[in-house]
Amino acid sequence: MLLSTFYILKIPLSNKKIKIVVAAVSGALISAVILIVSGNYNLYRILTLFFIGPGMIYTLCGHAKRTLNIWIVAVISTFLTGGAVCAIDQVTGREAFSNIIISFVIGIIFLNIMYSNAKQNRNYYTVTVISQNNSIEVKGLYDSGNVLCAGRNREPVHIASDKVFSILTEKKDSIMVPYKSLGNEDGIIEVYRFDCMQIKCGYSRIEFHDVLIGKASASLLKNVAYDIILNEAVFSDTKGMEDFSGKG
């Protein structure tokens, strides 16, 4: 349940494999020792819920506020799943083995619903574009279909609305980049170079310097919930990902 909660909240764990093992093993051992020594199941449940669980989360993320957020989501998920199983048990009076099967099925259904809801917003990111001393924060859409590149070096080009270009206080040279799209085989887009672009991804961020952003046509980003379409290349290399703890 904890790992699925981390995934739903878009918190990267790929670089924390050792911490996952340490948190899981230490949490299980401490819980077992408490139960064996105290012999009190209620005490074991309370300590596991309010101390051992949060401790495991803190081992993974190392941030108090983030630990609280993850713990709340995990507890709600657990109570909803357990409550459904208890309700079925009261109605059907099934044996323990049947309840285990039912609990597993309900858990899968519940997590699938949460995953589906999270997936709808999974491609949206908070993006900060910086030019000299000016910056603007907008919502960005990650589009794997945006493979637009410029020049011989094949630099990725992001596409943004006029709102992003409002931070350009000084006249900058632009380049014209040809592109092909459905219904437009000979398109041309005006592209400017910006100093920096930061993409907030959960509690981490990816930062790029000297980024190319093309000015979208008025109709492309009209009546949509985002102001920039990110190039598919932004997540092909996550070496630039930094810890976002305590920032913003």
Helices and strands as residue ranges (DSSP letters): H 2-8, H 17-38, H 41-47, I 48-52, H 53-61, H 64-92, H 96-120, E 124-131, E 134-142, E 149-150, E 155-160, H 162-165, E 175-181, E 184-201, E 204-215, E 228-230, G 232-235, E 241-243
